[in-house]
């Protein structure tokens, strides 16, 4: 009923690695937990542990509506952001880069945690439906470099448990709605960022 995402080169999906940013007060995390109606968080995302595609993204939520903004980064851009040498963002014509730079300075946004998982994704043209299955979700226990060879990751969900998300634009086609309804599934508010941040903090407290 749905076709595989063209980015899936393997049957089990592709690896998504994201470095999330937050401020000293953990505002992004708290706003998600508190269910703040409008909230926004920033991340740098890569795929299959490659630097061929590096994206700086924001994900804004207003109730059930989601808007994503992104721009491409080079490996050199990424390294400079990690080193807090990000004045180059002001030289770019992309307004989104200026916004991220401003928030970095005003809110002191800093790398918070790395979230990594394997994603299977399936699409339907009607309604621009995208159903994803995120498996082996893991948090970084130390380090904030997506490309670090010694990055240590820890699973945040029990074995065999995964996160399914259903995303669409204006409407959810009847066939897709019925397909989901027939499984007796329940809806949950789940944040992979919060799960991974909590895991990271628990490990630090234990140490």
RAVENQUI-V791316 format. One record per residue. N is the residue number from 1. PHI is phi in whole degrees, -180 to 180 (none if undefined). OMEGA is omega in degrees with one decimal (999 if undefined). BURIAL is I if it has 16 or more other C-alpha atoms within 10 Angstrom, else O. Layout:
n->{N;N}
phi->{PHI;PHI}
omega->{OMEGA;OMEGA}
burial->{BURIAL;BURIAL}
//
This chain:
n->{1;2;3;4;5;6;7;8;9;10;11;12;13;14;15;16;17;18;19;20;21;22;23;24;25;26;27;28;29;30;31;32;33;34;35;36;37;38;39;40;41;42;43;44;45;46;47;48;49;50;51;52;53;54;55;56;57;58;59;60;61;62;63;64;65;66;67;68;69;70;71;72;73;74;75;76;77;78;79;80;81;82;83;84;85;86;87;88;89;90;91;92;93;94;95;96;97;98;99;100;101;102;103;104;105;106;107;108;109;110;111;112;113;114;115;116;117;118;119;120;121;122;123;124;125;126;127;128;129;130;131;132;133;134;135;136;137;138;139;140;141;142;143;144;145;146;147;148;149;150;151;152;153;154;155;156;157;158;159;160;161;162;163;164;165;166;167;168;169;170;171;172;173;174;175;176;177;178;179;180;181;182;183;184;185;186;187;188;189;190;191;192;193;194;195;196;197;198;199;200;201;202;203;204;205;206;207}
phi->{none;-127;-101;-64;-59;-64;-77;-82;-89;-125;-64;-85;109;-131;-87;-113;-124;-131;-101;-93;-112;-153;-95;-66;-96;57;-62;-60;-68;-64;-64;-67;-62;-79;71;-57;-64;-115;-151;-148;-136;-118;-155;-114;-125;-132;-132;53;57;-112;-97;-65;-129;-126;-120;-95;-131;-122;-123;-104;-121;-132;56;-90;-91;-128;-130;-116;-126;-149;-148;-84;-122;-85;-62;-66;-60;-59;-62;-68;-64;-61;-92;61;-108;-110;-61;-61;-61;-72;-83;-87;-79;-72;-62;-61;-63;-65;-63;-63;-60;-62;-69;-60;-81;-77;-97;56;-64;-136;-55;-109;-164;-103;-114;-135;-162;-103;-117;-100;-134;-133;-125;-135;-65;-64;78;52;-78;-136;-109;-122;-122;-101;-119;53;-70;-141;-113;-76;-92;-156;82;-132;-109;-61;-105;-66;-68;-105;-62;-103;-117;-129;-61;-113;-125;-60;-55;87;-98;-138;-112;-106;-124;-118;-121;-157;-89;-85;-154;-103;-56;-58;-64;-73;-60;-68;-60;-74;-61;-67;-89;66;-79;-113;-93;-132;-90;-126;-123;-64;-62;-66;-57;-74;-66;-63;-62;-61;-69;-63;-66;-63;-65;-67;-68}
omega->{177.5;-179.7;178.3;173.3;-178.2;178.9;-180.0;177.1;178.3;-177.9;-176.9;176.1;-178.8;-176.8;175.6;177.8;-176.5;172.9;-177.7;178.4;175.0;179.6;-176.2;-179.0;179.9;-174.7;-178.3;179.3;-177.2;-179.0;177.1;-179.1;-178.3;179.3;177.0;-171.1;175.4;178.8;-177.7;175.0;-175.2;180.0;168.6;-171.7;175.2;-176.7;176.2;175.5;-179.2;175.4;177.9;176.5;174.9;-176.9;166.4;-173.3;165.8;176.5;-179.2;179.8;169.3;-172.2;-178.1;-177.6;-179.6;175.5;178.4;174.8;-178.5;173.9;-178.5;174.8;169.9;177.0;178.8;176.7;-179.2;-179.1;-179.3;177.3;178.3;-178.5;-178.6;177.0;-170.5;178.0;-179.8;-179.6;180.0;-179.8;-180.0;-178.1;-177.6;-179.2;179.2;177.3;178.3;179.5;179.9;178.9;-179.4;179.5;175.8;-177.2;-175.5;-176.1;-178.8;177.3;-179.6;176.3;-176.5;-179.6;173.6;177.4;-179.4;178.4;174.1;-173.8;164.2;-177.6;-178.9;-170.6;169.5;-175.9;-180.0;-179.3;-177.0;-176.6;175.4;177.2;-178.1;174.8;-177.4;-172.3;176.9;-180.0;-175.2;-179.7;174.3;179.2;175.9;-178.6;-178.8;-179.1;-178.0;-174.6;-179.3;-179.2;-177.8;179.8;-179.7;-178.5;179.9;179.3;-179.2;178.8;176.4;178.7;177.4;179.9;-179.8;-179.7;174.7;176.7;176.9;-176.5;179.0;-177.6;-172.5;-176.4;175.2;-177.6;-176.8;-176.6;179.6;178.3;-179.0;179.0;179.5;-177.4;-177.7;-178.3;-179.4;-176.7;175.5;-177.8;177.8;171.9;-175.7;175.8;177.6;177.5;-179.4;178.1;-177.0;178.0;177.6;178.9;179.3;-178.3;178.4;179.8;178.8;179.8;179.8;178.9;999}
burial->{O;O;O;I;I;O;O;O;O;O;O;O;I;I;I;I;I;I;I;I;I;I;I;O;O;O;I;I;I;O;O;I;O;O;O;O;O;O;I;I;I;I;I;I;I;I;I;O;I;O;I;O;O;I;I;I;I;I;O;I;I;O;O;O;O;O;O;O;O;I;O;O;I;O;O;O;I;I;O;O;I;O;O;O;O;I;O;O;I;I;O;O;O;O;O;I;I;I;O;I;I;O;O;I;O;O;O;O;I;I;I;I;I;I;I;I;I;I;I;I;I;I;I;I;O;O;O;O;I;I;I;I;I;I;I;I;I;I;I;I;I;O;O;I;I;I;O;O;O;O;O;O;I;I;I;I;I;O;O;O;O;O;I;I;O;O;I;I;O;O;O;I;O;O;O;I;O;O;O;O;O;O;O;O;O;O;O;O;O;O;O;I;I;I;I;I;I;I;I;I;O;O;O;O;O;O;O}
//
